[in-house]
Amino acid sequence: MNRGFLLNLAWRSAWNRRFTLALAVCSIALSTFMLLGVERVRTDLRGSFSSAVSGTDLIVGARTGSVQLLLYAVFHVGAATNNIRWNSVQALQRVRGVAWVVPLSLGDSHRGFPVLGTTHDYFEHFRYGEQQPLRIREGQRFGDLYDAVVGAEVAERLGYRIGQRITLAHGAGEISLADHADKPFTIVGILARTGTPVDRTVHVSLQAIEAIHVDWISGAPPRSRHIGAEQARAMDLQPRTVTAALVGLSNRAAVFSAQRQVNGFADEPLMAILPGVALDELWDVVGTGERALLLMSGLVALVSMAGLMSTILAGLNERRHELAVLRAAGASAQDVLILLALEGLLLTLAGITIGIAALAACVAALGPWLQSAFGLTLRLTDPTPTHGLLLAGLLGVGWLASLLPGWRAYRLSLADGLSPRI
């Protein structure tokens, strides 16, 4: 029989049983949504992490694990095992090949958002994504001692505007150990959105970090000797220690030489890491979770295909007479096998199409919310080779799942379908 006629017949037969087959299509759509969704999140999450810092050749801090140093220096997660002395930061600037050094001081917070103490060089040299510089959306950089520049997410979630006064707190996280209410800050700038941890950070000067702790003793707030905000201005606020430093080189070919010099620093045990290498180590750590998510999605896909097979098999008993009539009209057993294989292929294609459309709709609708709530940027981009392999695998498994019912129908005799059933 004509293959075009069989394709049309497969479509009409499926349409007549549309309510039953709709469940199988929804199951395939769900598996497609999960498989592609997990891959999309994995790809974009890796892209978000990788774009958090670019143009920085080395990250320098106290000796610890490279992943830990990367997490607290760039992503502001966790805490440093120790600080590095200011003299060491100045020595870094004299290392051969070093073009710039940006010191970072962490450990304070504002309503759950990290506070970063740094210099104006941070705005000059820090890059993210494809070597994109930071841009002030409103206002200006900090100039006064108690000025603050907030990230886009801080401003949006807390409803901040230029000129508002805020109070910093000692300690990181939602629960602060003590606040610095005696030394309030004024928001003078709001950064443009970057899709990186910069959006969730409050930026102040290194001298401001010193000022709010000038009367603290061993990390504890003052009990008797209190120094006011204006008194602090007149004091020496040169930082004694910082948490870490970002280092840029004039020639990237000298990165390993500079790293060896820093790691062998005589005055203080320091550690220099390459951001890209540390990111690869980080993904090795979380790779197990990625594989577990993909495995779970794959199991959902297999269950969906088993449901497709069960639906077609269950329908065979109802369609024995239909298939026997086709045989009597001149269709061969091979034609019947092709008919059921085409039907399974159509159902799989329909489920995959619905799953892709649902994923695109969710990314478009939930993308802004995920960005603001979790800092995860999901993009509607062209399919990756992995996406193509997943879709081809789904389509192939769906087609194979329809072959078993087709093979069973192939073996049914003409008389079996035309004989009356008792």
Secondary structure as the mmCIF struct_conf table of DSSP 4:
data_model
#
loop_
_struct_conf.conf_type_id
_struct_conf.id
_struct_conf.beg_label_comp_id
_struct_conf.beg_label_asym_id
_struct_conf.beg_label_seq_id
_struct_conf.end_label_comp_id
_struct_conf.end_label_asym_id
_struct_conf.end_label_seq_id
HELX_RH_AL_P HELX_RH_AL_P1 ARG A 3 ASN A 16
TURN_TY1_P TURN_TY1_P1 ARG A 17 ARG A 17
HELX_RH_AL_P HELX_RH_AL_P2 ARG A 18 SER A 50
TURN_TY1_P TURN_TY1_P2 SER A 51 ALA A 52
STRN STRN1 SER A 54 SER A 54
BEND BEND1 GLY A 55 GLY A 55
STRN STRN2 LEU A 58 ALA A 62
BEND BEND2 ARG A 63 THR A 64
HELX_RH_AL_P HELX_RH_AL_P3 SER A 66 VAL A 74
BEND BEND3 PHE A 75 PHE A 75
BEND BEND4 GLY A 78 GLY A 78
BEND BEND5 THR A 81 ASN A 82
STRN STRN3 ILE A 84 ARG A 85
HELX_RH_AL_P HELX_RH_AL_P4 TRP A 86 LEU A 92
TURN_TY1_P TURN_TY1_P3 GLN A 93 ARG A 94
BEND BEND6 VAL A 95 VAL A 95
TURN_TY1_P TURN_TY1_P4 ARG A 96 GLY A 97
STRN STRN4 VAL A 98 HIS A 110
TURN_TY1_P TURN_TY1_P5 ARG A 111 GLY A 112
STRN STRN5 PHE A 113 THR A 118
TURN_TY1_P TURN_TY1_P6 HIS A 120 HIS A 120
HELX_RH_AL_P HELX_RH_AL_P5 ASP A 121 HIS A 125
STRN STRN6 ARG A 127 TYR A 128
TURN_TY1_P TURN_TY1_P7 GLY A 129 GLN A 131
STRN STRN7 GLN A 132 PRO A 133
HELX_LH_PP_P HELX_LH_PP_P1 LEU A 134 LEU A 134
STRN STRN8 ILE A 136 GLY A 139
BEND BEND7 ASP A 144 ASP A 144
TURN_TY1_P TURN_TY1_P8 LEU A 145 TYR A 146
STRN STRN9 ASP A 147 VAL A 150
HELX_RH_AL_P HELX_RH_AL_P6 ALA A 152 LEU A 158
TURN_TY1_P TURN_TY1_P9 GLY A 159 GLY A 159
TURN_TY1_P TURN_TY1_P10 ILE A 162 GLY A 163
STRN STRN10 ARG A 165 ILE A 166
STRN STRN11 ALA A 169 HIS A 170
BEND BEND8 GLY A 171 ILE A 175
BEND BEND9 LEU A 177 LEU A 177
STRN STRN12 ALA A 178 ASP A 179
TURN_TY1_P TURN_TY1_P11 ALA A 181 ASP A 182
BEND BEND10 LYS A 183 LYS A 183
STRN STRN13 PHE A 185 LEU A 191
HELX_LH_PP_P HELX_LH_PP_P2 ALA A 192 ARG A 193
BEND BEND11 GLY A 195 THR A 196
HELX_RH_3T_P HELX_RH_3T_P1 PRO A 197 ARG A 200
STRN STRN14 VAL A 202 SER A 205
HELX_RH_AL_P HELX_RH_AL_P7 LEU A 206 ILE A 212
TURN_TY1_P TURN_TY1_P12 HIS A 213 ASP A 215
STRN STRN15 ILE A 217 ILE A 217
TURN_TY1_P TURN_TY1_P13 SER A 218 GLY A 219
STRN STRN16 ALA A 220 ALA A 220
BEND BEND12 ARG A 223 SER A 224
HELX_RH_AL_P HELX_RH_AL_P8 ALA A 229 ARG A 233
TURN_TY1_P TURN_TY1_P14 ALA A 234 ALA A 234
BEND BEND13 MET A 235 MET A 235
BEND BEND14 ARG A 240 ARG A 240
STRN STRN17 THR A 241 VAL A 242
BEND BEND15 THR A 243 THR A 243
STRN STRN18 ALA A 244 LEU A 249
BEND BEND16 SER A 250 SER A 250
HELX_RH_3T_P HELX_RH_3T_P2 ARG A 252 ALA A 254
HELX_RH_AL_P HELX_RH_AL_P9 VAL A 255 ASN A 263
TURN_TY1_P TURN_TY1_P15 GLY A 264 GLY A 264
BEND BEND17 ALA A 266 GLU A 268
STRN STRN19 LEU A 270 ILE A 273
HELX_RH_AL_P HELX_RH_AL_P10 PRO A 275 ALA A 328
TURN_TY1_P TURN_TY1_P16 ALA A 329 GLY A 330
HELX_RH_AL_P HELX_RH_AL_P11 ALA A 333 PHE A 374
HELX_LH_PP_P HELX_LH_PP_P3 ASP A 382 THR A 384
HELX_RH_AL_P HELX_RH_AL_P12 PRO A 385 ARG A 411
BEND BEND18 LEU A 412 LEU A 412
HELX_RH_AL_P HELX_RH_AL_P13 LEU A 414 LEU A 418
BEND BEND19 SER A 419 SER A 419
HELX_LH_PP_P HELX_LH_PP_P4 PRO A 420 ARG A 421
#
